Amino acid sequence: MKILIENLTFFTIIGILENERITPQQVIVDCIIDYTYCKNNFINYAEVSTSIEKTLQDEKFYLIEEALEHLGTTLKNSFPLINELHLTIRKPTILQNCTVGVQNNFIF
């Protein structure tokens, strides 16, 4: 079974530039979770979405790569049914002419 969370959008402190450390900027997170579904044993996608947003807002990461790695570990610890996790974090407003981001595929 796969859970899809697309375009989860919120503001947080993330980055190394001086203005990024002061002013929250928009981030967009995409998440695909692969897990073994059982009738009474499932992953609540609303809880996953809340966890993603809370993790990225609470930690205030300097590097988007560090945020991605930490988020992968946090989600696996919070939702042990996850077998595979594909995460993308994008910053759509940091550059005027494009959206930048990082992604990783975690296999547990």
N, CA and C atoms as a LAMMPS dump frame, in Angstrom:
ITEM: TIMESTEP
0
ITEM: NUMBER OF ATOMS
324
ITEM: BOX BOUNDS ff ff ff
-5.0000000000000000e+02 5.0000000000000000e+02
-5.0000000000000000e+02 5.0000000000000000e+02
-5.0000000000000000e+02 5.0000000000000000e+02
ITEM: ATOMS id mol type element x y z
1 1 1 N 0.853 -1.168 0
2 1 2 C 0 0 0
3 1 3 C 0.903 1.236 0
4 2 1 N 0.47 2.28 -0.698
5 2 2 C 1.219 3.533 -0.711
6 2 3 C 0.332 4.676 -0.24
7 3 1 N 0.896 5.514 0.599
8 3 2 C 0.261 6.762 1.022
9 3 3 C 0.94 7.882 0.25
10 4 1 N 0.146 8.772 -0.313
11 4 2 C 0.676 9.923 -1.043
12 4 3 C 0.291 11.204 -0.317
13 5 1 N 1.283 12.016 -0.032
14 5 2 C 1.051 13.354 0.507
15 5 3 C 1.776 14.29 -0.447
16 6 1 N 1.019 15.1 -1.157
17 6 2 C 1.599 15.958 -2.179
18 6 3 C 1.341 17.426 -1.869
19 7 1 N 2.352 18.231 -2.109
20 7 2 C 2.251 19.687 -1.972
21 7 3 C 1.835 20.147 -0.578
22 8 1 N 2.353 19.479 0.445
23 8 2 C 2.144 19.938 1.82
24 8 3 C 2.934 21.241 1.964
25 9 1 N 2.237 22.337 2.12
26 9 2 C 2.849 23.663 2.043
27 9 3 C 2.673 24.404 3.364
28 10 1 N 3.796 24.946 3.863
29 10 2 C 3.772 25.719 5.103
30 10 3 C 5.034 26.574 5.157
31 11 1 N 5.152 27.405 6.194
32 11 2 C 6.3 28.293 6.36
33 11 3 C 7.145 27.812 7.539
34 12 1 N 8.468 27.906 7.372
35 12 2 C 9.386 27.501 8.422
36 12 3 C 10.729 28.199 8.237
37 13 1 N 11.559 28.119 9.269
38 13 2 C 12.938 28.613 9.194
39 13 3 C 13.802 27.458 8.697
40 14 1 N 14.412 27.655 7.518
41 14 2 C 15.309 26.639 6.983
42 14 3 C 16.264 27.322 6.007
43 15 1 N 17.546 27.141 6.217
44 15 2 C 18.532 27.731 5.326
45 15 3 C 19.705 28.322 6.081
46 16 1 N 20.731 28.675 5.311
47 16 2 C 21.963 29.198 5.904
48 16 3 C 22.136 30.707 5.718
49 17 1 N 21.375 31.293 4.802
50 17 2 C 21.491 32.73 4.58
51 17 3 C 20.886 33.489 5.757
52 18 1 N 21.41 34.676 6.007
53 18 2 C 20.976 35.464 7.168
54 18 3 C 19.459 35.69 7.178
55 19 1 N 18.915 36.067 6.03
56 19 2 C 17.466 36.319 5.996
57 19 3 C 16.659 35.023 6.176
58 20 1 N 17.231 33.875 5.799
59 20 2 C 16.54 32.594 5.993
60 20 3 C 16.476 32.199 7.471
61 21 1 N 17.399 32.71 8.269
62 21 2 C 17.426 32.396 9.695
63 21 3 C 16.435 33.256 10.482
64 22 1 N 15.956 34.338 9.856
65 22 2 C 15.074 35.28 10.536
66 22 3 C 13.62 35.158 10.057
67 23 1 N 13.462 35.096 8.754
68 23 2 C 12.13 35.126 8.157
69 23 3 C 11.717 33.736 7.686
70 24 1 N 10.614 33.216 8.205
71 24 2 C 10.145 31.915 7.712
72 24 3 C 9.86 31.977 6.213
73 25 1 N 10.211 30.909 5.527
74 25 2 C 9.96 30.844 4.097
75 25 3 C 9.08 29.637 3.776
76 26 1 N 8.445 29.713 2.653
77 26 2 C 7.565 28.636 2.231
78 26 3 C 8.377 27.4 1.841
79 27 1 N 7.916 26.242 2.288
80 27 2 C 8.455 24.969 1.836
81 27 3 C 7.288 24.104 1.373
82 28 1 N 7.6 23.212 0.46
83 28 2 C 6.616 22.26 -0.047
84 28 3 C 7.213 20.87 0.123
85 29 1 N 6.46 19.979 0.745
86 29 2 C 6.938 18.622 1.008
87 29 3 C 6.031 17.635 0.284
88 30 1 N 6.666 16.697 -0.398
89 30 2 C 5.974 15.557 -0.994
90 30 3 C 6.484 14.309 -0.306
91 31 1 N 5.584 13.379 -0.056
92 31 2 C 5.929 12.176 0.7
93 31 3 C 5.17 10.986 0.115
94 32 1 N 5.891 9.923 -0.169
95 32 2 C 5.277 8.662 -0.563
96 32 3 C 5.735 7.619 0.447
97 33 1 N 4.772 6.973 1.077
98 33 2 C 5.067 5.949 2.081
99 33 3 C 4.585 4.606 1.556
100 34 1 N 5.483 3.644 1.534
101 34 2 C 5.127 2.277 1.17
102 34 3 C 5.116 1.45 2.453
103 35 1 N 4 0.768 2.717
104 35 2 C 3.895 -0.045 3.918
105 35 3 C 2.954 -1.21 3.663
106 36 1 N 3.015 -2.182 4.549
107 36 2 C 2.138 -3.335 4.438
108 36 3 C 0.851 -3.039 5.209
109 37 1 N -0.226 -2.9 4.468
110 37 2 C -1.523 -2.581 5.056
111 37 3 C -2.177 -3.84 5.621
112 38 1 N -2.687 -3.722 6.809
113 38 2 C -3.518 -4.752 7.429
114 38 3 C -4.792 -4.056 7.894
115 39 1 N -5.881 -4.787 7.955
116 39 2 C -7.191 -4.199 8.224
117 39 3 C -7.203 -3.254 9.425
118 40 1 N -6.643 -3.65 10.531
119 40 2 C -6.656 -2.817 11.738
120 40 3 C -5.297 -2.21 12.057
121 41 1 N -4.382 -2.281 11.129
122 41 2 C -3.026 -1.788 11.348
123 41 3 C -2.64 -0.931 10.141
124 42 1 N -2.834 0.368 10.269
125 42 2 C -2.604 1.265 9.141
126 42 3 C -1.895 2.524 9.616
127 43 1 N -1.438 3.325 8.665
128 43 2 C -0.783 4.603 8.962
129 43 3 C -1.778 5.718 8.648
130 44 1 N -1.988 6.608 9.592
131 44 2 C -2.903 7.729 9.443
132 44 3 C -2.184 8.868 8.716
133 45 1 N -2.6 9.16 7.492
134 45 2 C -1.904 10.176 6.702
135 45 3 C -2.017 11.571 7.302
136 46 1 N -3.086 11.843 8.029
137 46 2 C -3.209 13.15 8.694
138 46 3 C -2.134 13.303 9.77
139 47 1 N -1.872 12.217 10.51
140 47 2 C -0.812 12.249 11.523
141 47 3 C 0.56 12.409 10.884
142 48 1 N 0.771 11.784 9.736
143 48 2 C 2.049 11.934 9.022
144 48 3 C 2.232 13.391 8.604
145 49 1 N 1.198 13.991 8.025
146 49 2 C 1.28 15.39 7.586
147 49 3 C 1.595 16.321 8.751
148 50 1 N 0.935 16.11 9.861
149 50 2 C 1.189 16.923 11.054
150 50 3 C 2.615 16.736 11.55
151 51 1 N 3.09 15.509 11.539
152 51 2 C 4.452 15.218 11.986
153 51 3 C 5.492 15.899 11.098
154 52 1 N 5.279 15.877 9.801
155 52 2 C 6.203 16.529 8.866
156 52 3 C 6.294 18.014 9.175
157 53 1 N 5.153 18.658 9.256
158 53 2 C 5.133 20.102 9.491
159 53 3 C 5.744 20.454 10.847
160 54 1 N 5.367 19.735 11.881
161 54 2 C 5.884 20.005 13.225
162 54 3 C 7.403 19.811 13.287
163 55 1 N 7.897 18.743 12.69
164 55 2 C 9.34 18.466 12.709
165 55 3 C 10.116 19.587 12.041
166 56 1 N 9.674 19.999 10.863
167 56 2 C 10.416 21.036 10.142
168 56 3 C 10.274 22.409 10.787
169 57 1 N 9.187 22.662 11.462
170 57 2 C 9.028 23.955 12.131
171 57 3 C 9.76 24.005 13.469
172 58 1 N 9.807 22.897 14.179
173 58 2 C 10.444 22.889 15.501
174 58 3 C 11.972 22.94 15.433
175 59 1 N 12.55 22.308 14.438
176 59 2 C 14.012 22.138 14.405
177 59 3 C 14.77 23.326 13.823
178 60 1 N 14.179 24.057 12.898
179 60 2 C 14.839 25.213 12.276
180 60 3 C 16.203 24.845 11.691
181 61 1 N 16.212 23.992 10.703
182 61 2 C 17.425 23.448 10.089
183 61 3 C 18.182 24.501 9.291
184 62 1 N 19.494 24.322 9.234
185 62 2 C 20.344 25.156 8.393
186 62 3 C 20.375 24.636 6.965
187 63 1 N 20.56 23.338 6.812
188 63 2 C 20.642 22.744 5.478
189 63 3 C 19.392 21.929 5.187
190 64 1 N 18.881 22.082 3.993
191 64 2 C 17.694 21.331 3.588
192 64 3 C 17.997 19.825 3.55
193 65 1 N 19.249 19.486 3.271
194 65 2 C 19.66 18.075 3.272
195 65 3 C 19.561 17.473 4.674
196 66 1 N 19.994 18.245 5.671
197 66 2 C 19.881 17.777 7.059
198 66 3 C 18.419 17.638 7.465
199 67 1 N 17.595 18.552 7.017
200 67 2 C 16.171 18.485 7.316
201 67 3 C 15.557 17.221 6.727
202 68 1 N 15.937 16.889 5.516
203 68 2 C 15.415 15.702 4.846
204 68 3 C 15.823 14.431 5.581
205 69 1 N 17.086 14.328 5.948
206 69 2 C 17.577 13.141 6.662
207 69 3 C 16.887 12.994 8.023
208 70 1 N 16.787 14.086 8.751
209 70 2 C 16.148 14.049 10.066
210 70 3 C 14.665 13.686 9.942
211 71 1 N 14.015 14.246 8.953
212 71 2 C 12.6 13.967 8.738
213 71 3 C 12.383 12.488 8.421
214 72 1 N 13.25 11.898 7.61
215 72 2 C 13.141 10.471 7.302
216 72 3 C 13.241 9.614 8.547
217 73 1 N 14.202 9.906 9.388
218 73 2 C 14.386 9.162 10.64
219 73 3 C 13.2 9.358 11.58
220 74 1 N 12.742 10.591 11.706
221 74 2 C 11.612 10.889 12.581
222 74 3 C 10.356 10.146 12.149
223 75 1 N 10.08 10.154 10.848
224 75 2 C 8.881 9.47 10.363
225 75 3 C 8.962 7.968 10.585
226 76 1 N 10.116 7.371 10.335
227 76 2 C 10.265 5.935 10.557
228 76 3 C 10.08 5.599 12.035
229 77 1 N 10.649 6.411 12.927
230 77 2 C 10.498 6.166 14.363
231 77 3 C 9.05 6.334 14.823
232 78 1 N 8.347 7.281 14.249
233 78 2 C 6.964 7.542 14.638
234 78 3 C 5.974 6.568 14.007
235 79 1 N 6.331 6.053 12.845
236 79 2 C 5.445 5.16 12.102
237 79 3 C 6.234 3.921 11.672
238 80 1 N 6.44 2.989 12.582
239 80 2 C 7.315 1.841 12.315
240 80 3 C 6.831 0.904 11.208
241 81 1 N 5.588 1.035 10.767
242 81 2 C 5.103 0.207 9.661
243 81 3 C 5.723 0.593 8.317
244 82 1 N 6.372 1.753 8.252
245 82 2 C 6.96 2.225 6.988
246 82 3 C 8.051 1.261 6.538
247 83 1 N 7.928 0.795 5.278
248 83 2 C 8.97 -0.035 4.657
249 83 3 C 9.882 0.796 3.765
250 84 1 N 9.266 1.755 3.079
251 84 2 C 10.014 2.615 2.172
252 84 3 C 9.388 4.003 2.214
253 85 1 N 10.236 5.011 2.104
254 85 2 C 9.791 6.388 2.251
255 85 3 C 10.499 7.24 1.206
256 86 1 N 9.727 7.934 0.408
257 86 2 C 10.279 8.843 -0.59
258 86 3 C 9.878 10.259 -0.18
259 87 1 N 10.877 11.1 0.077
260 87 2 C 10.626 12.47 0.546
261 87 3 C 11.248 13.493 -0.388
262 88 1 N 10.536 14.57 -0.599
263 88 2 C 11.049 15.721 -1.34
264 88 3 C 10.714 16.97 -0.542
265 89 1 N 11.703 17.835 -0.348
266 89 2 C 11.472 19.147 0.261
267 89 3 C 11.904 20.191 -0.767
268 90 1 N 10.984 21.102 -1.086
269 90 2 C 11.274 22.159 -2.055
270 90 3 C 11.1 23.527 -1.413
271 91 1 N 11.924 24.461 -1.885
272 91 2 C 11.843 25.856 -1.457
273 91 3 C 11.496 26.675 -2.704
274 92 1 N 10.217 27.015 -2.888
275 92 2 C 9.797 27.638 -4.141
276 92 3 C 10.119 29.125 -4.289
277 93 1 N 10.517 29.779 -3.206
278 93 2 C 10.687 31.234 -3.299
279 93 3 C 12.106 31.724 -3.052
280 94 1 N 13.055 30.819 -2.808
281 94 2 C 14.411 31.262 -2.475
282 94 3 C 15.137 31.83 -3.704
283 95 1 N 14.865 31.297 -4.89
284 95 2 C 15.406 31.831 -6.137
285 95 3 C 14.243 32.339 -6.979
286 96 1 N 14.468 33.435 -7.684
287 96 2 C 13.379 34.073 -8.416
288 96 3 C 12.915 33.282 -9.63
289 97 1 N 13.806 32.526 -10.241
290 97 2 C 13.455 31.912 -11.518
291 97 3 C 13.267 30.398 -11.48
292 98 1 N 13.229 29.803 -10.275
293 98 2 C 13.034 28.357 -10.195
294 98 3 C 12.7 27.929 -8.771
295 99 1 N 12.28 26.694 -8.661
296 99 2 C 12.065 26.058 -7.365
297 99 3 C 13.226 25.102 -7.142
298 100 1 N 13.817 25.126 -5.958
299 100 2 C 14.918 24.22 -5.647
300 100 3 C 14.49 23.269 -4.532
301 101 1 N 15.174 22.15 -4.436
302 101 2 C 14.838 21.208 -3.384
303 101 3 C 15.767 20.012 -3.373
304 102 1 N 15.468 19.098 -2.466
305 102 2 C 16.222 17.852 -2.36
306 102 3 C 15.223 16.718 -2.18
307 103 1 N 15.658 15.52 -2.564
308 103 2 C 14.811 14.359 -2.354
309 103 3 C 15.67 13.143 -2.054
310 104 1 N 15.053 12.186 -1.379
311 104 2 C 15.749 10.943 -1.02
312 104 3 C 14.729 9.822 -0.917
313 105 1 N 15.199 8.638 -1.2
314 105 2 C 14.385 7.444 -1.044
315 105 3 C 14.997 6.616 0.075
316 106 1 N 14.265 6.432 1.161
317 106 2 C 14.725 5.682 2.315
318 106 3 C 14.122 4.29 2.25
319 107 1 N 14.96 3.276 2.374
320 107 2 C 14.485 1.904 2.418
321 107 3 C 14.854 1.34 3.781
322 108 1 N 13.868 0.861 4.508
323 108 2 C 14.091 0.387 5.876
324 108 3 C 13.971 -1.127 5.943
